[in-house]
């Protein structure tokens, strides 16, 4: 096998599923790890499910995640066209299928929809499960009968002719050698009635013609691999290295469904995940690095990725872990990049004329996903209704009585204070704390409660009061005194 060539061959049928991204990522990493070539090929043979805007989703997702292809519809590397519907115009899929017919490895099937539906209805096991297997009815047609049907314009498909006895063995990089009974192999359709090749057939033809050396797929395709192999062998082509990945499940160990809320890249981006996090997290869905760490940039993944370390066990999409990882990426962001993501969210939560960048600084190390920002800063716009029980804190040794005393004594000092910077407020508070011989918490807990109305806030009393400014801070402290006095 020469230089490594991998391909990501998505169908433009909707959102980019996490499993699709993992396939793209592993194909990309296999190529880049060995200075190979990563190809993007668009598989639009399923015209019924084709969604035009899905093409934009594919390109945007690849760009956003940094999975830059070396060849593709927009980067001809000499193996184009890279869109199957365009490749079809040359008639090559039909020609290849006819070649198999000549070899006895495929045959024309003229069965009507009604016959196939009746066959499906009658082909059930005792427990009512369908046996999706064609009965080779049209294989019995003579060459003359087939040609007469073709000449008469009878609709047809071309089916693969798989043996009904013996076994087929194929090798997978993760699962090793797997042998299946040939009687289990269905005669899958290669060319559909509309003239388009099926996904399975186009894959094999295109992979060979494009020199693809490694094929990454989900392990749900393991059962199809023998049929692919038989096609390669029928043509006399070299079989690529298969890399079948484990399924991705949700936290309940059920296959990650589209409705799970975080099954697609679009879902995750909308929920405030960074592209870098998504790539890092998806890389670990079924693959483990040799060293004990979890945070990797794409460049680092290119260096350490070894597809032989992919697991056979199902990979669990743990949304809690994904959020933790996103929080680590957010903490590591420079402020300018963070503001690009954070300011739009902050503007939704804070409509008053406060320094939004200072608010952003407070939340940067305290969030996991960007939508978390809203609930952490909503008190800036308006002091929420709160229970005076919040003034009681065992560790801070505060209660309603001593909190009221602190607020009443601090109020005139804060009214006289001109400097409402963090340093100015801190100096004033520390002077009061030292004079009264109190612990910091005895003073700062009541102050923070009064100005925020919340038990948990990003930043303490000093930072909050600086942002609120003198007038609003004093109004909130007076409100706190009023609540405590009327309790």
DOPALUM-506838 format. One record per residue (C-alpha): residue in one letter; x negated, y, z. Coordinates in steps of 0.2 Angstrom, whole numbers, plus 2048, in hexadecimal, padded with zeros to 3 digits. Layout:
AXYZ
...
END
This chain:
X800800800
X7F98117FB
X7FC822802
X80B82380D
X81B82A805
X82B82B80F
X83C83380B
X84B83A814
X85A837809
X86983E811
X87B83E80A
X88385080A
X89384B813
X893856822
X88985B831
X878854835
X87A846841
X86C84484F
X869833847
X86683A836
X85A84783E
X851839847
X84F830836
X84884082E
X83C84383C
X83583183D
X83383182A
X82A84282B
X81F83D839
X81A82C831
X815836821
X80C84482A
X803839837
X7F9832828
X7F984181C
X806839812
X815841808
X82684480F
X834845802
X84584C803
X8528437F8
X8648487F7
X8708387F6
X88083F7EF
X88782F7E7
X89682F7F3
X8A083C7E9
X8B08397F4
X8A783F804
X89B84C7FC
X89C85D805
X89386B7FB
X88F87580B
X887866812
X878869806
X87587980F
X876871820
X86986481B
X85D872814
X86087D823
X85D86F830
X84D86A828
X84687B827
X84C87F839
X844870840
X834872837
X83686182D
X82F86981D
X82F85D80E
X82185B802
X82D8577F3
X83F8597F1
X84C8627E6
X8438727E9
X83186B7E8
X82E8607D9
X8208547DC
X82284A7CC
X82F83D7D2
X83E8487CF
X84C84B7CD
X84F84A7E0
X86284A7E0
X86A8397DC
X8788417D1
X86B8497C6
X8618397C5
X8718307C0
X87283A7B0
X8648307A8
X86E8207AB
X8608187B4
X86A8107C2
X8758087B5
X8668027AB
X85E7FA7BA
X86F7F27BF
X8707EB7AE
X85F7E47AF
X8647DA7BE
X8737D47B5
X8687CE7A7
X85D7C57B4
X86D7BD7BC
X8697C77CC
X8797D17CA
X88A7D07C1
X8997DA7BA
X8A87DA7C5
X8B97DE7BE
X8C47DA7CD
X8D27E77D0
X8D57F07E0
X8E47E57E4
X8DA7D57E2
X8CC7DC7EE
X8D97E17FA
X8E27D07FA
X8D17C87FC
X8CD7D380B
X8DE7CF813
X8DC7BD811
X8CA7BC816
X8CC7BD829
X8C57B2837
X8D07AB844
X8CF7BA84F
X8D57C5841
X8C47CD83C
X8C17D082A
X8B37C8821
X8AD7D5815
X8A67C9808
X8AA7C87F5
X8AE7B77EF
X8A37B87DF
X8B37B67D4
X8AC7C07C5
X89B7B77C6
X8A57A97BD
X8A97B37AE
X89F7AE79E
X8947BB796
X8A17BC788
X8AF7C0794
X8A57CD79D
X8A07D578C
X8B27D5786
X8B87DE796
X8AB7EB795
X8AF7EE783
X8C27EF787
X8BD7FD794
X8C37F27A3
X8BD7FB7B3
X8AE7F27BC
X8A17F27C9
X8907EA7C9
X88D7DE7D7
X87D7D77DE
X87C7C47DC
X8767BD7ED
X8737AA7EF
X8807A07FA
X873795802
X862796809
X85A7A4813
X8537B5810
X8457BC81B
X8407CE81D
X8337D7827
X8367E6832
X8297F183B
X8337F184B
X83D7E084B
X8307D5842
X8357C7836
X8487C5835
X8507B682C
X8627B6826
X86D7A981F
X8717AD80C
X8837A880E
X8857B7819
X8807C380C
X88E7CC802
X88C7D07F0
X88B7E27F3
X8907EE7E5
X8827F77DC
X88B8017CF
X89C8087D4
X8AC80A7C9
X8A881C7C7
X8978187C0
X88E81E7CF
X8818137D7
X88580E7E9
X87B8157F7
X8728057FA
X86D8027E8
X8688147E4
X85D8137F4
X8538047ED
X85180B7DC
X84C81C7E1
X8408167EF
X83780C7E3
X8368197D5
X8308267E1
X82381B7E9
X82A81B7FA
X820810806
X829811817
X83C811819
X84381782A
X85581282E
X86180F83C
X8627FC841
X8747FB83C
X86C7F982A
X8627E9830
X8707DE829
X86E7E7818
X85B7E5817
X85B7D3810
X8667D9801
X85A7E87FE
X84B7DC7FE
X8547D07F2
X8567DF7E6
X8437E47E8
X83E7D27E4
X84B7D07D6
X8427DF7CE
X8317D97D2
X82D7E97DD
X8237EB7ED
X82E7EB7FC
X82B7FB807
X8287FA81A
X8387FA823
X83A803834
X84B80183C
X84F80C84B
X85A80885A
X86B80F85A
X86E81F864
X87B81E872
X88382A87D
X88182A890
X88F81C891
X884811885
X891813877
X88B817866
X88982A865
X89983085C
X89C83F852
X8A884585F
X89C84486D
X89985686D
X88685586A
X88584885C
X87F85584F
X87186184D
X87E86F84B
X88786A85B
X87686B865
X87287C85D
X883883861
X88187D873
X871887875
X86387A871
X853880869
X84E878859
X83D873861
X84686A86F
X852861863
X84385A859
X839856869
X84884D871
X84D844861
X83C83D85F
X83D835870
X84E82C86B
X84681B868
X83481F868
X828820877
X817829876
X80881F87E
X80582D88A
X810832899
X817843893
X82784888A
X82485A883
X81D85A872
X81C866864
X81F860852
X80D86284F
X80885785E
X81584A858
X80D849847
X7FD845850
X80383885D
X812830854
X81081D851
X82081584A
X81A804851
X81F80B862
X83180D85D
X83C803869
X8497F6865
X8547FB873
X862808871
X85D81A874
X868823880
X86C83587C
X86B83C88E
X87284E88C
X86B85289E
X85984E899
X85C857888
X861867892
X85286589E
X84686488F
X84F873887
X84C87D898
X839879897
X83887F885
X84288F88A
X836892899
X82789188D
X82E89D880
X8268AE87E
X8328BC883
X8358C3871
X83B8B286B
X8458AF87B
X84E8C0878
X8538BB866
X85D8AD86E
X8628B487E
X8688C687A
X8778C1870
X87D8B687E
X87A8C488B
X8838D1881
X8938C6881
X8928C5894
X88C8D7899
X8958E5890
X88F8F389C
X87F8FE899
X8728F48A2
X8618EF89D
X8648DF894
X8528DA892
X8508DB8A5
X85F8CF8A7
X8578C389A
X8478C38A4
X8518BD8B3
X8598AF8AB
X84B8A88A0
X84489B8AC
X8568978B3
X85F8908A4
X85F88089A
X86988588C
X86E897886
X88089788A
X87B89489C
X8778A689D
X8898AD89D
X88E8A58AE
X87E8AA8B6
X87F8BD8B1
X8928C08B0
X8918C98C1
X8888D88B9
X8978DD8AF
X8A38DC8BE
X8A18D78D0
X8AB8C78D2
X8B88C48E0
X8AE8BA8ED
X8B18B28FE
X8A88BA90D
X8A38A8912
X8958AB906
X88D8B7912
X88A8A891E
X87A89F91A
X873893927
X861893921
X8618A691F
X8698A7931
X8768B392A
X8898B492E
X8978C192B
X8938CB93A
X8808CD938
X8838CF925
X88E8DE928
X8828E5934
X8748E4927
X87F8EB919
X8858FA924
X8738FE929
X86C8FC918
X87990790F
X873918915
X861913911
X86690E8FF
X87091D8FD
X861928901
X85691D8F6
X8519258E5
X8469188DF
X8519098D9
X8439008D1
X83F8EE8D7
X8308F58E0
X8399038E8
X8488F98EF
X83C8EC8F5
X8318F88FF
X8418FF907
X8488EE90C
X8378E8912
X8358F891D
X8478F5924
X8438E2927
X8328E6930
X83B8F393B
X8498E8940
X83D8D9941
X8488CE937
X8448C092A
X8468C5918
X8558BA915
X85F8C2923
X85F8D2918
X85D8CC907
X86B8BF907
X8798CB90C
X8728D88FF
X8728CC8F1
X8838C58F6
X88A8D78F6
X8838DC8E5
X8878CC8DC
X8958C38E4
X88D8B38E0
X8838A68EA
X8778A28DC
X8708B08D1
X8618B28C5
X8568BD8CF
X8588C48E1
X85F8D48E8
X8518DF8E2
X8528DA8D0
X8658DB8D0
X8668EC8D8
X8598F38CC
X8648ED8BD
X8748F38C5
X86D9048CA
X87090E8D9
X8829138D6
X8899018D2
X87E8F98E0
X8849058ED
X8979028E7
X8948EF8E9
X88C8F08FA
X89B8FC900
X8A78EF8F9
X89E8E1903
X89F8EB913
X8B18EE910
X8B48DB90E
X8AB8D791D
X8B38E4928
X8C58DE922
X8C18CC925
END
